[in-house]
């Protein structure tokens, strides 16, 4: 039960981190995310990684380069992430 709750919280937090990359979060979501990030090193790492990717993609875009992941590779990455989360 505890692992499931932690997993749910991390999934919710990563969704909020991703959502926050594209638009401003409402106060409730923002506070929930800040509280979760204060205690969860994994989600802090996810946020840092996402920031790194976003910065690099923006830099590539400034140079006229475009990069897209194909759907098969996205599904493969999702499987890897879920396997690691469920360990």
C-alpha positions in Angstrom: 0.0 0.0 0.0 2.8 2.4 0.9 4.7 1.7 -2.3 1.6 2.3 -4.3 0.9 5.6 -2.6 4.6 6.7 -3.2 4.4 5.6 -6.8 1.1 7.5 -7.3 2.7 10.6 -5.7 5.8 10.4 -7.9 3.7 9.8 -11.1 1.6 12.9 -10.2 4.7 14.9 -9.4 6.4 14.1 -12.7 3.2 15.0 -14.6 3.1 18.3 -12.8 6.8 18.9 -13.5 6.1 18.2 -17.2 3.0 20.4 -17.2 4.9 23.2 -15.5 7.4 23.2 -18.4 4.6 24.3 -20.7 2.4 26.5 -18.6 2.1 28.0 -15.1 0.7 25.6 -12.5 -2.2 26.7 -10.3 -1.5 27.4 -6.7 -2.7 24.0 -5.4 -0.6 22.1 -7.9 2.4 24.3 -7.4 2.4 23.9 -3.6 1.8 20.1 -3.9 4.7 19.8 -6.3 7.0 21.9 -4.1 6.2 19.8 -1.0 6.8 16.6 -2.9 10.1 17.8 -4.4 11.3 18.8 -0.9 11.4 15.2 0.1 11.8 13.1 -3.1 15.3 12.9 -4.6 14.0 10.9 -7.6 11.6 13.6 -8.6 14.1 16.3 -8.0 16.4 14.4 -10.4 13.6 14.1 -12.9 13.0 17.8 -12.8 16.7 18.5 -13.3 16.9 16.1 -16.2 13.8 17.6 -17.8 15.2 21.1 -17.4 18.4 19.9 -19.1 16.6 18.4 -22.0 14.4 21.5 -22.5 17.4 23.8 -22.5 19.2 21.6 -25.0 16.2 21.3 -27.3 15.7 25.0 -27.2 19.4 25.5 -28.1 19.0 23.0 -31.0 15.9 24.9 -32.1 17.8 28.2 -32.1 20.3 26.6 -34.5 17.5 25.3 -36.8 17.9 21.7 -35.8 14.8 19.6 -35.1 14.8 16.3 -33.1 11.9 14.0 -32.6 11.6 10.6 -31.0 9.8 8.0 -33.0 6.9 6.2 -31.3 8.6 2.8 -31.0 11.5 4.4 -29.1 9.1 6.3 -26.8 7.4 3.1 -25.9 10.7 1.4 -25.2 11.7 4.3 -22.9 8.4 4.1 -21.1 8.9 0.4 -20.4 12.4 1.0 -19.1 11.2 3.8 -16.8 8.3 1.7 -15.4 10.6 -1.3 -14.8 12.9 0.9 -12.8 10.0 2.5 -10.8 8.6 -1.0 -10.0 11.9 -2.3 -8.6 
